[in-house]
Amino acid sequence: MSSAPPASGHRPDRPTLTLLAACLGFVVVILDVSIVNMATKALAGDFGGSVSGLEWVINGYTLTFAAFLLTAGAMGDRFHPGRIFVAGFGLFAAASLACGAAPSLGVLVAARIAQGVGAALIVPSSLSLVNAGFPDPARRARAISLWAAAGGLALALGPVVGGLLVDGLGWRSVFYVNVPLAAVGILLARTDARPAPAPVRTASRRSLDLPGQLFAVVALGALTAAAVEANSRGLTSATVLGCAALFAVALAGFAVAERRGTDPMLPPRLFRDRTFTAAALVGALLNFAFYGLVFVCGIFFQQAWGYSPTAAGLAFLPMTAAVMAANLASGPLVRRHGARPVLVAGNLLAAVGYLAAAPAVGAHSYAAVAAQFVVAGAGLGLVVPAMTNAMLGAADPAHAGVASGVLNASRQVGGLLGVAVMGLLVGDGAPGRLVPGLRAALLWAGGALAVGALLSAVGVRVTARTAATAPAEARRAPVPVR
């Protein structure tokens, strides 16, 4: 048999390696969120940081992750996702080394900001690689479910691994662990994520929207500063009000830039599809609930219940294991019933779990809390693959990178607000505020997910096309979006 490439110029691909590389990229990014939450008490001990300072360690990463996702998606469409994927992994590894060696909280936050840029380059390009590597609709849907399940695995292992590392090797090790994972990811990507043939590259060539990117960074930075600093300065302080005003101005500037731009990073036409819009909003609400609670529960388990970092990490395992299991079940359910019923059921199940956990917090009964967290985790796990499938099916196939960027940006903005708002509820982390603060956070999370269920019911069309049903031919007929 000849080993020469086909006459079309396409090299033989190995989709399994593509999927492994993409999944590892998603794992590293998600792992870095959940693993760092177990280091907050150790960080406070070393650097003397307040709850606001700890929020910046989490949200500094989330800020740049969210702000650069859309540009990263456009860069993948322009330069090919494989190249962007490798560049993102390289930056992420370098920033992780800087985090681990940080001599102060300020340096750590700066390195976390650089990490967020690397994460932004990794995630949309990883999903684009999966989308392109599996042209058959059924195989593509299964691959997306596995990609989402990889994130669930990272969520399940992150707190446990983080607790073990902090107890055994210190908090710096939670950053150093990213370096070997990034090296493996780069090796896999360079093996299989090859440059696209020239005709495909030219067809999807897009310019970069620098004004839109600038407004996005300013808007999200101001929003983050307002939300985080409200904890220490108060909602009516000049700093918080000034940041809120800057956010409003930058957001208006972003809207004008995207409407008038010749090649916007966030094409307004995408939001004409109600399924696309609903999926983006559901993603924001889901991460608001989940990441906000991971942050405050990590503090609660260690400071209110006296758990060690390892025990606190293990306390999350039932919920995150349920997320992973439900991720795997979601794909077949979407193929059989469509995205809408799975989204509605998942959001409602998660809302019930969080709301039911609120009364158990003050009883010091881990079993009672864990049982409800399993219910919540199962609901969250059903939502993520269904939401991803619905959004990719609703978007123009030529802009899979941008669609992935929109989804992940909306989720990161939700997570950013969740950490800030729920951090505000627990205040300075004093024992007397932790129990009522966590109860309030659970109620906020349950309410956000109930809204997500309503949005899914009225926003996602019953006949909405998903990645499981989108015809493969559509992927070969890109239509420009303006």
PyMOL commands that set and color helices and strands:
alter all, ss='L'
color gray80, all
select helices_A, chain A and resi 15-37+40-47+51-79+81-100+105-133+137-169+173-176+178-192+198-203+210-233+238-260+268-272+274-303+309-315+317-337+339-363+366-394+397-426+431-459+472-476
alter helices_A, ss='H'
color red, helices_A
deselect
rebuild
show_as cartoon
